[in-house]
């Protein structure tokens, strides 16, 4: 009883400040999702959704000392669901093999690689002998040289080249930066490089 009374006193003291814990609980659920070694199945996510609805429904009937904890658990689970929904909404083809051949697409972003090589991100991608259902939505190609005839790309320009592409790689060490996950949420289905001219095939 003493512990319950202690929690009740804390809840009464925090009564006007509980809303500030909403983003904290949601963030905990989002972080939980990304720390999972395996993505939950659809059946598990449906179970989590039912748990959120159940906790939200019974929270009003619980004592004041307990209901905030039920709501907090529901919000944590809701954060996990939001992260899972976001991950599923970004579903797009990812190249499953190493590819060398023609690459065509529209320039949507320009930047530089860690080696300071110019880099183009393309959408509306076409790959030689790869069906549209297996073609990545976006690819990123580093331009490792600028041979004669290569153009200066600008956003909106449709270009083509011959490039080496591969699937985005995962972490190189335990706990390291997960480029594969970053690429998934950026919509990148393949990354690579070219040493041959980048050609424009349509006006910007």
Phi, psi and omega per residue, in radians:
X1 nan -0.627 -3.130
X2 -1.087 -0.725 3.128
X3 -1.153 -0.722 3.118
X4 -1.104 -0.728 3.099
X5 -1.112 -0.641 3.120
X6 -1.111 -0.798 3.107
X7 -1.125 -0.660 3.121
X8 -1.085 -0.707 3.117
X9 -1.131 -0.702 3.113
X10 -1.104 -0.758 -3.127
X11 -1.126 -0.693 3.103
X12 -1.132 -0.658 -3.139
X13 -1.201 -0.601 -3.087
X14 -1.615 0.038 -2.996
X15 -0.888 -0.725 -3.099
X16 -1.494 0.025 -3.061
X17 -2.150 0.164 -3.046
X18 -1.225 -0.465 -3.109
X19 -1.074 -0.547 3.133
X20 -1.128 -0.303 3.113
X21 -1.464 -0.162 -3.120
X22 -1.052 -0.952 3.134
X23 -1.111 -0.519 3.104
X24 -1.113 -0.813 3.141
X25 -1.145 -0.722 3.100
X26 -1.076 -0.748 3.135
X27 -1.111 -0.633 3.090
X28 -1.083 -0.732 3.113
X29 -1.154 -0.700 3.110
X30 -1.115 -0.789 3.103
X31 -1.094 -0.647 3.100
X32 -1.049 -0.785 3.137
X33 -1.023 -0.811 -3.071
X34 -1.315 -0.206 3.083
X35 -1.596 -0.144 -3.131
X36 -1.200 2.368 3.131
X37 -1.218 -0.461 -3.140
X38 -2.322 2.392 3.131
X39 -1.168 2.327 -3.127
X40 -1.074 2.547 3.096
X41 -1.257 2.898 3.124
X42 -1.076 -0.632 3.124
X43 -1.100 -0.747 3.110
X44 -1.115 -0.721 -3.136
X45 -1.134 -0.645 3.057
X46 -1.104 -0.688 3.084
X47 -1.103 -0.706 3.095
X48 -1.114 -0.728 3.126
X49 -1.077 -0.721 3.097
X50 -1.134 -0.656 3.105
X51 -1.128 -0.710 3.097
X52 -1.062 -0.820 3.140
X53 -1.103 -0.721 -3.137
X54 -1.144 -0.789 3.128
X55 -1.117 -0.705 3.103
X56 -1.124 -0.597 -3.113
X57 -1.295 -0.636 -3.077
X58 -1.590 -0.155 -3.083
X59 -1.017 -0.657 -3.119
X60 -1.149 -0.509 -3.086
X61 -1.500 -0.157 -3.110
X62 -1.471 2.748 3.065
X63 -1.044 2.706 -3.110
X64 -1.024 -0.491 -3.119
X65 -1.336 -0.272 -3.058
X66 -1.950 -0.600 -3.030
X67 -0.989 -0.677 3.108
X68 -1.075 -0.572 3.126
X69 -1.225 -0.667 3.086
X70 -1.106 -0.723 3.116
X71 -1.151 -0.688 3.133
X72 -1.082 -0.764 3.113
X73 -1.106 -0.724 3.116
X74 -1.072 -0.704 -3.140
X75 -1.194 -0.663 3.091
X76 -1.087 -0.791 3.109
X77 -1.139 -0.616 3.093
X78 -1.133 -0.690 3.072
X79 -1.046 -0.712 3.083
X80 -1.083 -0.736 3.123
X81 -1.124 -0.716 3.133
X82 -1.087 -0.734 3.115
X83 -1.126 -0.714 3.130
X84 -1.136 -0.725 3.116
X85 -1.094 -0.750 3.126
X86 -1.085 -0.742 3.140
X87 -1.095 -0.749 -3.136
X88 -1.223 -0.568 -3.128
X89 -1.216 -0.343 3.137
X90 -1.612 0.161 -3.107
X91 -1.025 2.211 3.126
X92 -2.696 2.746 -3.135
X93 -1.045 2.412 3.042
X94 -2.081 2.272 3.141
X95 -1.019 2.253 -3.064
X96 -1.768 0.162 -3.090
X97 -2.702 2.925 3.043
X98 -1.351 2.382 -3.049
X99 -2.218 2.421 2.969
X100 -2.351 2.126 -3.130
X101 2.900 -2.883 -3.095
X102 -1.195 2.399 3.082
X103 -2.259 2.196 3.134
X104 -2.253 2.488 3.113
X105 -3.110 3.112 3.126
X106 -1.765 2.327 -3.133
X107 -1.246 2.152 3.108
X108 -2.060 -0.241 3.126
X109 -2.761 2.563 3.088
X110 -2.226 2.311 3.049
X111 -2.729 -2.855 3.136
X112 -2.283 2.593 3.126
X113 -1.394 3.088 3.105
X114 -1.092 -0.453 3.084
X115 -1.539 0.163 3.111
X116 1.238 0.318 3.062
X117 -1.392 2.441 3.045
X118 -1.021 2.568 -3.059
X119 -2.458 2.397 3.119
X120 -2.087 2.438 2.999
X121 -1.860 2.271 -3.062
X122 -2.064 2.495 2.911
X123 -2.087 -3.023 -3.049
X124 0.846 0.862 -2.954
X125 -1.387 2.489 2.977
X126 -2.251 2.267 3.084
X127 -2.084 2.462 -3.112
X128 -1.116 2.225 3.067
X129 1.131 0.362 3.074
X130 -2.036 2.126 -3.112
X131 -1.151 2.681 -3.122
X132 -0.975 -0.568 -3.115
X133 -1.179 -0.371 3.137
X134 -1.872 -0.021 -3.107
X135 -1.452 2.246 3.119
X136 -1.026 2.588 3.087
X137 -1.173 -0.677 3.115
X138 -2.387 2.555 3.006
X139 -2.329 2.713 3.111
X140 -2.188 2.228 -3.035
X141 -2.176 2.202 3.044
X142 -1.520 2.393 -3.141
X143 -1.726 1.668 -3.001
X144 -1.366 -0.132 3.035
X145 -2.748 2.905 3.105
X146 -2.185 1.410 -3.120
X147 -1.213 2.853 3.105
X148 -0.952 2.403 -3.140
X149 1.649 -0.178 3.136
X150 -1.330 2.406 -3.097
X151 -1.577 2.927 2.981
X152 -1.659 1.866 -3.039
X153 -1.245 2.629 3.035
X154 -2.337 2.671 3.136
X155 -0.980 2.365 -3.134
X156 1.670 -0.292 -3.139
X157 -1.305 2.456 3.045
X158 -1.650 2.240 -3.027
X159 -2.309 2.920 3.030
X160 -2.584 2.706 3.088
X161 -2.799 -3.139 2.997
X162 -1.967 2.130 -2.957
X163 -2.403 2.744 2.925
X164 -1.577 2.211 3.099
X165 -2.201 2.639 3.069
X166 -2.621 2.854 3.097
X167 -1.132 2.602 3.046
X168 -1.002 2.383 -3.082
X169 -1.521 2.672 3.073
X170 -1.454 -2.933 -3.122
X171 -1.073 2.538 3.116
X172 -1.566 -0.154 3.106
X173 -2.650 2.742 3.123
X174 -1.006 2.239 -3.137
X175 1.364 0.069 -3.139
X176 -1.352 3.065 -3.138
X177 -1.084 2.235 -3.112
X178 -1.665 1.538 -3.131
X179 -1.139 -0.538 3.130
X180 -1.048 -0.757 3.112
X181 -1.190 -0.738 3.101
X182 -1.029 -0.777 -3.131
X183 -1.121 -0.645 3.129
X184 -1.020 -0.833 -3.098
X185 -1.346 -0.294 3.036
X186 -1.535 -0.070 -3.140
X187 1.364 0.237 -3.131
X188 -1.472 2.106 3.131
X189 -1.770 -0.117 3.109
X190 -2.881 2.627 3.071
X191 -2.360 2.722 -3.141
X192 -3.132 -2.736 -3.055
X193 -2.658 2.874 3.060
X194 -2.475 2.644 3.042
X195 -2.121 0.162 -3.139
X196 -1.913 2.922 -3.059
X197 -1.032 2.535 2.975
X198 -1.654 2.125 -3.023
X199 -1.948 2.452 3.038
X200 -1.543 2.361 -3.124
X201 -2.111 0.040 3.083
X202 -2.765 2.648 3.098
X203 -1.167 2.661 3.125
X204 -1.154 nan nan
